[in-house]
């Protein structure tokens, strides 16, 4: 459903791995490609970030859908 990517930093070396929101939701851990450390994904911080990103994407999609539906002359400058 959500193919948008988020960057997940390795707590050991700082290398960031890009994964989709759906991938992160479906997996418990990620191995860092640089140093090999295992990054635990099922902690509260990651889940809150994923939830926030998911909500933001949903709101953006709704806004864009409303914008596309407006007649061309009905758009107002703000």
KOLGU-4560 file (N, C-alpha, C; in nm, 3 decimals, padded with zeros to 5 digits):
<recs>
<n_xx: 00.081 n_yy: -00.119 n_zz: 00.000 ca_xx: 00.000 ca_yy: 00.000 ca_zz: 00.000 c_xx: 00.086 c_yy: 00.126 c_zz: 00.000 mol: A seq: 1 type: UNK>
<n_xx: 00.188 n_yy: 00.130 n_zz: 00.083 ca_xx: 00.274 ca_yy: 00.247 ca_zz: 00.088 c_xx: 00.411 c_yy: 00.210 c_zz: 00.034 mol: A seq: 2 type: UNK>
<n_xx: 00.441 n_yy: 00.257 n_zz: -00.085 ca_xx: 00.570 ca_yy: 00.229 ca_zz: -00.146 c_xx: 00.671 c_yy: 00.340 c_zz: -00.119 mol: A seq: 3 type: UNK>
<n_xx: 00.631 n_yy: 00.440 n_zz: -00.041 ca_xx: 00.722 ca_yy: 00.547 ca_zz: -00.007 c_xx: 00.833 c_yy: 00.493 c_zz: 00.081 mol: A seq: 4 type: UNK>
<n_xx: 00.953 n_yy: 00.544 n_zz: 00.059 ca_xx: 01.067 ca_yy: 00.494 ca_zz: 00.134 c_xx: 01.101 c_yy: 00.585 c_zz: 00.251 mol: A seq: 5 type: UNK>
<n_xx: 01.151 n_yy: 00.524 n_zz: 00.355 ca_xx: 01.204 ca_yy: 00.597 ca_zz: 00.470 c_xx: 01.348 c_yy: 00.550 c_zz: 00.492 mol: A seq: 6 type: UNK>
<n_xx: 01.429 n_yy: 00.638 n_zz: 00.545 ca_xx: 01.569 ca_yy: 00.604 ca_zz: 00.573 c_xx: 01.581 c_yy: 00.558 c_zz: 00.717 mol: A seq: 7 type: UNK>
<n_xx: 01.647 n_yy: 00.445 n_zz: 00.734 ca_xx: 01.666 ca_yy: 00.386 ca_zz: 00.867 c_xx: 01.816 c_yy: 00.391 c_zz: 00.897 mol: A seq: 8 type: UNK>
<n_xx: 01.857 n_yy: 00.473 n_zz: 00.995 ca_xx: 01.999 ca_yy: 00.483 ca_zz: 01.027 c_xx: 02.046 c_yy: 00.368 c_zz: 01.115 mol: A seq: 9 type: UNK>
<n_xx: 02.167 n_yy: 00.324 n_zz: 01.089 ca_xx: 02.228 ca_yy: 00.223 ca_zz: 01.174 c_xx: 02.279 c_yy: 00.292 c_zz: 01.301 mol: A seq: 10 type: UNK>
<n_xx: 02.243 n_yy: 00.240 n_zz: 01.418 ca_xx: 02.289 ca_yy: 00.303 ca_zz: 01.542 c_xx: 02.440 c_yy: 00.286 c_zz: 01.566 mol: A seq: 11 type: UNK>
<n_xx: 02.503 n_yy: 00.193 n_zz: 01.497 ca_xx: 02.646 ca_yy: 00.169 ca_zz: 01.516 c_xx: 02.735 c_yy: 00.256 c_zz: 01.427 mol: A seq: 12 type: UNK>
<n_xx: 02.703 n_yy: 00.261 n_zz: 01.294 ca_xx: 02.792 ca_yy: 00.332 ca_zz: 01.202 c_xx: 02.727 c_yy: 00.453 c_zz: 01.135 mol: A seq: 13 type: UNK>
<n_xx: 02.595 n_yy: 00.467 n_zz: 01.149 ca_xx: 02.526 ca_yy: 00.581 ca_zz: 01.091 c_xx: 02.481 c_yy: 00.564 c_zz: 00.947 mol: A seq: 14 type: UNK>
<n_xx: 02.520 n_yy: 00.454 n_zz: 00.884 ca_xx: 02.478 ca_yy: 00.428 ca_zz: 00.746 c_xx: 02.326 c_yy: 00.418 c_zz: 00.740 mol: A seq: 15 type: UNK>
<n_xx: 02.266 n_yy: 00.478 n_zz: 00.638 ca_xx: 02.121 ca_yy: 00.475 ca_zz: 00.626 c_xx: 02.077 c_yy: 00.379 c_zz: 00.517 mol: A seq: 16 type: UNK>
<n_xx: 01.977 n_yy: 00.298 n_zz: 00.549 ca_xx: 01.917 ca_yy: 00.205 ca_zz: 00.453 c_xx: 01.778 c_yy: 00.258 c_zz: 00.418 mol: A seq: 17 type: UNK>
<n_xx: 01.745 n_yy: 00.263 n_zz: 00.291 ca_xx: 01.613 ca_yy: 00.306 ca_zz: 00.247 c_xx: 01.524 c_yy: 00.184 c_zz: 00.228 mol: A seq: 18 type: UNK>
<n_xx: 01.411 n_yy: 00.184 n_zz: 00.297 ca_xx: 01.315 ca_yy: 00.075 ca_zz: 00.287 c_xx: 01.175 c_yy: 00.136 c_zz: 00.276 mol: A seq: 19 type: UNK>
<n_xx: 01.084 n_yy: 00.063 n_zz: 00.212 ca_xx: 00.947 ca_yy: 00.113 ca_zz: 00.203 c_xx: 00.878 c_yy: 00.099 c_zz: 00.339 mol: A seq: 20 type: UNK>
<n_xx: 00.774 n_yy: 00.180 n_zz: 00.358 ca_xx: 00.697 ca_yy: 00.173 ca_zz: 00.482 c_xx: 00.641 c_yy: 00.033 c_zz: 00.500 mol: A seq: 21 type: UNK>
<n_xx: 00.586 n_yy: -00.025 n_zz: 00.393 ca_xx: 00.531 ca_yy: -00.160 ca_zz: 00.402 c_xx: 00.638 c_yy: -00.262 c_zz: 00.440 mol: A seq: 22 type: UNK>
<n_xx: 00.759 n_yy: -00.248 n_zz: 00.387 ca_xx: 00.867 ca_yy: -00.342 ca_zz: 00.419 c_xx: 00.900 c_yy: -00.333 c_zz: 00.568 mol: A seq: 23 type: UNK>
<n_xx: 00.909 n_yy: -00.212 n_zz: 00.620 ca_xx: 00.943 ca_yy: -00.195 ca_zz: 00.762 c_xx: 00.833 c_yy: -00.253 c_zz: 00.850 mol: A seq: 24 type: UNK>
<n_xx: 00.707 n_yy: -00.232 n_zz: 00.812 ca_xx: 00.597 ca_yy: -00.287 ca_zz: 00.890 c_xx: 00.600 c_yy: -00.440 c_zz: 00.893 mol: A seq: 25 type: UNK>
<n_xx: 00.648 n_yy: -00.502 n_zz: 00.785 ca_xx: 00.645 ca_yy: -00.648 ca_zz: 00.772 c_xx: 00.769 c_yy: -00.717 c_zz: 00.830 mol: A seq: 26 type: UNK>
<n_xx: 00.872 n_yy: -00.641 n_zz: 00.868 ca_xx: 00.996 ca_yy: -00.700 ca_zz: 00.915 c_xx: 01.031 c_yy: -00.653 c_zz: 01.055 mol: A seq: 27 type: UNK>
<n_xx: 01.102 n_yy: -00.738 n_zz: 01.129 ca_xx: 01.141 ca_yy: -00.709 ca_zz: 01.267 c_xx: 01.281 c_yy: -00.653 c_zz: 01.279 mol: A seq: 28 type: UNK>
<n_xx: 01.365 n_yy: -00.682 n_zz: 01.180 ca_xx: 01.503 ca_yy: -00.637 ca_zz: 01.188 c_xx: 01.562 c_yy: -00.617 c_zz: 01.050 mol: A seq: 29 type: UNK>
<n_xx: 01.674 n_yy: -00.545 n_zz: 01.048 ca_xx: 01.743 ca_yy: -00.512 ca_zz: 00.924 c_xx: 01.892 c_yy: -00.521 c_zz: 00.952 mol: A seq: 30 type: UNK>
<n_xx: 01.966 n_yy: -00.584 n_zz: 00.863 ca_xx: 02.111 ca_yy: -00.589 ca_zz: 00.877 c_xx: 02.174 c_yy: -00.473 c_zz: 00.802 mol: A seq: 31 type: UNK>
<n_xx: 02.263 n_yy: -00.401 n_zz: 00.868 ca_xx: 02.332 ca_yy: -00.289 ca_zz: 00.806 c_xx: 02.427 c_yy: -00.342 c_zz: 00.699 mol: A seq: 32 type: UNK>
<n_xx: 02.420 n_yy: -00.284 n_zz: 00.580 ca_xx: 02.508 ca_yy: -00.329 ca_zz: 00.471 c_xx: 02.653 c_yy: -00.288 c_zz: 00.493 mol: A seq: 33 type: UNK>
<n_xx: 02.673 n_yy: -00.181 n_zz: 00.569 ca_xx: 02.809 ca_yy: -00.133 ca_zz: 00.590 c_xx: 02.882 c_yy: -00.211 c_zz: 00.699 mol: A seq: 34 type: UNK>
<n_xx: 02.822 n_yy: -00.220 n_zz: 00.820 ca_xx: 02.895 ca_yy: -00.280 ca_zz: 00.931 c_xx: 02.839 c_yy: -00.416 c_zz: 00.975 mol: A seq: 35 type: UNK>
<n_xx: 02.722 n_yy: -00.456 n_zz: 00.922 ca_xx: 02.665 ca_yy: -00.585 ca_zz: 00.956 c_xx: 02.583 c_yy: -00.589 c_zz: 01.085 mol: A seq: 36 type: UNK>
<n_xx: 02.572 n_yy: -00.475 n_zz: 01.155 ca_xx: 02.491 ca_yy: -00.472 ca_zz: 01.277 c_xx: 02.345 c_yy: -00.499 c_zz: 01.246 mol: A seq: 37 type: UNK>
<n_xx: 02.278 n_yy: -00.561 n_zz: 01.341 ca_xx: 02.136 ca_yy: -00.588 ca_zz: 01.326 c_xx: 02.058 c_yy: -00.472 c_zz: 01.389 mol: A seq: 38 type: UNK>
<n_xx: 01.970 n_yy: -00.413 n_zz: 01.311 ca_xx: 01.888 ca_yy: -00.301 ca_zz: 01.357 c_xx: 01.750 c_yy: -00.356 c_zz: 01.390 mol: A seq: 39 type: UNK>
<n_xx: 01.712 n_yy: -00.344 n_zz: 01.516 ca_xx: 01.579 ca_yy: -00.389 ca_zz: 01.560 c_xx: 01.476 c_yy: -00.286 c_zz: 01.515 mol: A seq: 40 type: UNK>
<n_xx: 01.376 n_yy: -00.330 n_zz: 01.440 ca_xx: 01.275 ca_yy: -00.239 ca_zz: 01.387 c_xx: 01.149 c_yy: -00.232 c_zz: 01.470 mol: A seq: 41 type: UNK>
<n_xx: 01.129 n_yy: -00.326 n_zz: 01.558 ca_xx: 01.005 ca_yy: -00.328 ca_zz: 01.635 c_xx: 01.022 c_yy: -00.259 c_zz: 01.769 mol: A seq: 42 type: UNK>
<n_xx: 01.066 n_yy: -00.136 n_zz: 01.765 ca_xx: 01.066 ca_yy: -00.060 ca_zz: 01.889 c_xx: 00.970 c_yy: 00.056 c_zz: 01.874 mol: A seq: 43 type: UNK>
<n_xx: 00.933 n_yy: 00.115 n_zz: 01.981 ca_xx: 00.829 ca_yy: 00.218 ca_zz: 01.982 c_xx: 00.864 c_yy: 00.337 c_zz: 01.892 mol: A seq: 44 type: UNK>
<n_xx: 00.990 n_yy: 00.377 n_zz: 01.891 ca_xx: 01.032 ca_yy: 00.493 ca_zz: 01.812 c_xx: 01.006 c_yy: 00.469 c_zz: 01.664 mol: A seq: 45 type: UNK>
<n_xx: 01.049 n_yy: 00.355 n_zz: 01.613 ca_xx: 01.029 ca_yy: 00.325 ca_zz: 01.471 c_xx: 00.880 c_yy: 00.315 c_zz: 01.438 mol: A seq: 46 type: UNK>
<n_xx: 00.803 n_yy: 00.252 n_zz: 01.525 ca_xx: 00.660 ca_yy: 00.238 ca_zz: 01.498 c_xx: 00.590 c_yy: 00.374 c_zz: 01.496 mol: A seq: 47 type: UNK>
<n_xx: 00.630 n_yy: 00.464 n_zz: 01.585 ca_xx: 00.572 ca_yy: 00.599 ca_zz: 01.585 c_xx: 00.609 c_yy: 00.675 c_zz: 01.459 mol: A seq: 48 type: UNK>
<n_xx: 00.732 n_yy: 00.663 n_zz: 01.415 ca_xx: 00.776 ca_yy: 00.729 ca_zz: 01.292 c_xx: 00.697 c_yy: 00.675 c_zz: 01.173 mol: A seq: 49 type: UNK>
<n_xx: 00.683 n_yy: 00.545 n_zz: 01.165 ca_xx: 00.609 ca_yy: 00.483 ca_zz: 01.055 c_xx: 00.464 c_yy: 00.530 c_zz: 01.056 mol: A seq: 50 type: UNK>
<n_xx: 00.403 n_yy: 00.534 n_zz: 01.172 ca_xx: 00.264 ca_yy: 00.580 ca_zz: 01.182 c_xx: 00.251 c_yy: 00.724 c_zz: 01.137 mol: A seq: 51 type: UNK>
<n_xx: 00.344 n_yy: 00.808 n_zz: 01.179 ca_xx: 00.342 ca_yy: 00.949 ca_zz: 01.140 c_xx: 00.357 c_yy: 00.963 c_zz: 00.988 mol: A seq: 52 type: UNK>
<n_xx: 00.452 n_yy: 00.892 n_zz: 00.931 ca_xx: 00.473 ca_yy: 00.897 ca_zz: 00.786 c_xx: 00.349 c_yy: 00.848 c_zz: 00.712 mol: A seq: 53 type: UNK>
<n_xx: 00.289 n_yy: 00.740 n_zz: 00.758 ca_xx: 00.170 ca_yy: 00.685 ca_zz: 00.696 c_xx: 00.055 c_yy: 00.786 c_zz: 00.700 mol: A seq: 54 type: UNK>
<n_xx: 00.034 n_yy: 00.850 n_zz: 00.812 ca_xx: -00.072 ca_yy: 00.949 ca_zz: 00.824 c_xx: -00.045 c_yy: 01.070 c_zz: 00.734 mol: A seq: 55 type: UNK>
<n_xx: 00.078 n_yy: 01.114 n_zz: 00.729 ca_xx: 00.114 ca_yy: 01.228 ca_zz: 00.645 c_xx: 00.092 c_yy: 01.199 c_zz: 00.497 mol: A seq: 56 type: UNK>
<n_xx: 00.128 n_yy: 01.080 n_zz: 00.455 ca_xx: 00.109 ca_yy: 01.041 ca_zz: 00.316 c_xx: -00.039 c_yy: 01.034 c_zz: 00.282 mol: A seq: 57 type: UNK>
<n_xx: -00.118 n_yy: 00.980 n_zz: 00.371 ca_xx: -00.263 ca_yy: 00.971 ca_zz: 00.350 c_xx: -00.324 c_yy: 01.110 c_zz: 00.337 mol: A seq: 58 type: UNK>
<n_xx: -00.285 n_yy: 01.202 n_zz: 00.425 ca_xx: -00.337 ca_yy: 01.339 ca_zz: 00.418 c_xx: -00.295 c_yy: 01.406 c_zz: 00.288 mol: A seq: 59 type: UNK>
<n_xx: -00.172 n_yy: 01.387 n_zz: 00.247 ca_xx: -00.124 ca_yy: 01.447 ca_zz: 00.123 c_xx: -00.201 c_yy: 01.393 c_zz: 00.003 mol: A seq: 60 type: UNK>
<n_xx: -00.224 n_yy: 01.263 n_zz: -00.001 ca_xx: -00.300 ca_yy: 01.204 ca_zz: -00.111 c_xx: -00.442 c_yy: 01.259 c_zz: -00.117 mol: A seq: 61 type: UNK>
<n_xx: -00.507 n_yy: 01.277 n_zz: -00.001 ca_xx: -00.642 ca_yy: 01.334 ca_zz: 00.002 c_xx: -00.642 c_yy: 01.477 c_zz: -00.050 mol: A seq: 62 type: UNK>
<n_xx: -00.544 n_yy: 01.554 n_zz: -00.006 ca_xx: -00.535 ca_yy: 01.693 ca_zz: -00.052 c_xx: -00.514 c_yy: 01.701 c_zz: -00.203 mol: A seq: 63 type: UNK>
<n_xx: -00.427 n_yy: 01.617 n_zz: -00.253 ca_xx: -00.402 ca_yy: 01.617 ca_zz: -00.397 c_xx: -00.526 c_yy: 01.574 c_zz: -00.476 mol: A seq: 64 type: UNK>
<n_xx: -00.599 n_yy: 01.478 n_zz: -00.422 ca_xx: -00.721 ca_yy: 01.432 ca_zz: -00.489 c_xx: -00.824 c_yy: 01.544 c_zz: -00.495 mol: A seq: 65 type: UNK>
<n_xx: -00.840 n_yy: 01.620 n_zz: -00.387 ca_xx: -00.934 ca_yy: 01.733 ca_zz: -00.385 c_xx: -00.889 c_yy: 01.840 c_zz: -00.483 mol: A seq: 66 type: UNK>
<n_xx: -00.760 n_yy: 01.866 n_zz: -00.488 ca_xx: -00.706 ca_yy: 01.967 ca_zz: -00.576 c_xx: -00.732 c_yy: 01.930 c_zz: -00.722 mol: A seq: 67 type: UNK>
<n_xx: -00.716 n_yy: 01.806 n_zz: -00.757 ca_xx: -00.737 ca_yy: 01.759 ca_zz: -00.894 c_xx: -00.883 c_yy: 01.767 c_zz: -00.935 mol: A seq: 68 type: UNK>
<n_xx: -00.976 n_yy: 01.753 n_zz: -00.839 ca_xx: -01.119 ca_yy: 01.751 ca_zz: -00.868 c_xx: -01.176 c_yy: 01.891 c_zz: -00.890 mol: A seq: 69 type: UNK>
<n_xx: -01.109 n_yy: 01.995 n_zz: -00.838 ca_xx: -01.161 ca_yy: 02.131 ca_zz: -00.852 c_xx: -01.160 c_yy: 02.173 c_zz: -00.998 mol: A seq: 70 type: UNK>
<n_xx: -01.267 n_yy: 02.244 n_zz: -01.042 ca_xx: -01.265 ca_yy: 02.298 ca_zz: -01.178 c_xx: -01.151 c_yy: 02.398 c_zz: -01.192 mol: A seq: 71 type: UNK>
<n_xx: -01.098 n_yy: 02.409 n_zz: -01.311 ca_xx: -00.980 ca_yy: 02.492 ca_zz: -01.334 c_xx: -00.999 c_yy: 02.637 c_zz: -01.288 mol: A seq: 72 type: UNK>
<n_xx: -01.111 n_yy: 02.699 n_zz: -01.312 ca_xx: -01.134 ca_yy: 02.837 ca_zz: -01.274 c_xx: -01.165 c_yy: 02.855 c_zz: -01.126 mol: A seq: 73 type: UNK>
<n_xx: -01.190 n_yy: 02.746 n_zz: -01.054 ca_xx: -01.230 ca_yy: 02.755 ca_zz: -00.913 c_xx: -01.112 c_yy: 02.766 c_zz: -00.818 mol: A seq: 74 type: UNK>
<n_xx: -00.993 n_yy: 02.744 n_zz: -00.864 ca_xx: -00.876 ca_yy: 02.750 ca_zz: -00.776 c_xx: -00.847 c_yy: 02.893 c_zz: -00.736 mol: A seq: 75 type: UNK>
<n_xx: -00.826 n_yy: 02.911 n_zz: -00.608 ca_xx: -00.797 ca_yy: 03.044 ca_zz: -00.555 c_xx: -00.653 c_yy: 03.051 c_zz: -00.508 mol: A seq: 76 type: UNK>
<n_xx: -00.595 n_yy: 03.165 n_zz: -00.526 ca_xx: -00.460 ca_yy: 03.186 ca_zz: -00.475 c_xx: -00.470 c_yy: 03.219 c_zz: -00.328 mol: A seq: 77 type: UNK>
<n_xx: -00.379 n_yy: 03.169 n_zz: -00.250 ca_xx: -00.379 ca_yy: 03.195 ca_zz: -00.105 c_xx: -00.252 c_yy: 03.264 c_zz: -00.065 mol: A seq: 78 type: UNK>
</recs>
